[in-house]
Amino acid sequence: MPVKVLLKFCLDGEVKAKELTPKVVHGLFFSLFSNREIGEKFHSSSVKPFSLFFPLYFRSPERVVKSFSLEVNVLNNALYPLFAGELLGRIREGVEFKVGKVKLYLKDFRGLEVATYEKFLEEKGERDYVLDFLTPTAFKKGNYDYPLPDPYLLVKNLIGRWNVWSPFKFSQEELKSLCHSLVLSGCWIKTKKVEISPEAKFTGFSGRVYFYCSDVEFREKVAALLKFAEFAGVGRKTTMGFGKVKCLR
């Protein structure tokens, strides 16, 4: 049961959005866990059970803020109650965090959307799909990052996550068929190099991408995967806010 949650933070000073780098936001997320064992449940898996979305850093890096919101998507329904309990504890105790010299506090959180894997599989299949890639996205291709919307890499990446967290698994044959049934039909994108931290950069693409599903038999399954993508993110470093997508009808 994937859950989309919005966390609201307030600061006791001002910071520029560019100081809230993907690495800082990733660290802030894990600092929310007072219970180390629960934190390890989110951190230890090779396929992480969450994704983050923090558009402010990518869209308005020079903006000065005294508060901000962070979207967290939890993909494993068993983990959400534990996560919510940690958040309530942090709010109740008034625990402070830091960005540089500025203190910040978790003020509130609320659920934005709850879904189920069963519901994903009920998505209506379409011939054409439109995806907005809201934050820089890249896929792993061999030893390199590939900053282009390759349908094969997209489907393979999503099925890899789906098969870890969903009770309804895709077979290897379905994976092959789905990977080859989705075709790129158009795109309006740009690539950009983004600073993850002072020591690391990441190149990805963002923009609107059009796909065509050539096989009628697999359209519902493609629809399920692309709706799942709105929670899971796609490609590399989704736990740092990269690879956020919105599926348009």
C-alpha positions, 0 to 999 in steps of 0.5 A: 500500500504505497502512501504519499505524505507531505512533511512541513518544516519551519526554520528559525532563520532564512536559507536559500533553497540551494543550501537544501541539496539532495544530500542534505534532504536525504540526511534530513529524512534519516534524521527523523528516525529516533529509533535506529532499527526503524531507520535501518528498515528504510536504509538497509534494503538494496531497493529502497522502500521510499522516494523523496520529492523536493522540487524547490531545490531544482526550480528556485535555488536562489529563493530564500525560505523560512519554511518548506515542504518535503514529499515522502512516498513510502512503498511498503505498507508495513513501514508506514505506521512505523514512519508515522509514529516516528513523525508524531514523536518528533513533532511532540518532542519538538526535536530540532535539526540543522541546515548549516547554522539554521535550526529547523523543526518538523511542524506537521505532516499529512497524507496526500494519497494512498494507493494499493497495488491491486488498484494500480492493476485496475488502471485503464490501459491506453495506447498513448501515455504522457509522462512529465519528468519533474526532476532530473532523471537518469538510468543506469546503463552498464557502468554509466548514467544514461540521461535519456528517456529509454523505454526499455530502461524505464520499464525494467527499472520500474518492474525491479521496484514493483517486484520487490514491494508488490505482492503481484509479481511480473514474470521474466517473460512479462518483463521482456514483453513489456520492455519491448511493447513501450515505444518512445513517440516524442519528447520535449526534454533538456538535460542538466547537471545538478549538484548533489553535494559539493563533492558530487554532481548528477546529470539527468533529463527533465521535461515531457515524454510521450510513449506509445504502447504497441501491444494491446495485451500489455496496456493495462500493465503499462498503465499500472507501472506508470501509476506506480512510478508516481510513488516510486520515482524512476531511475537513479537516486530517487531517495534524493529527489531525482526521477520524480514523474507525473503520468498524464491522461 
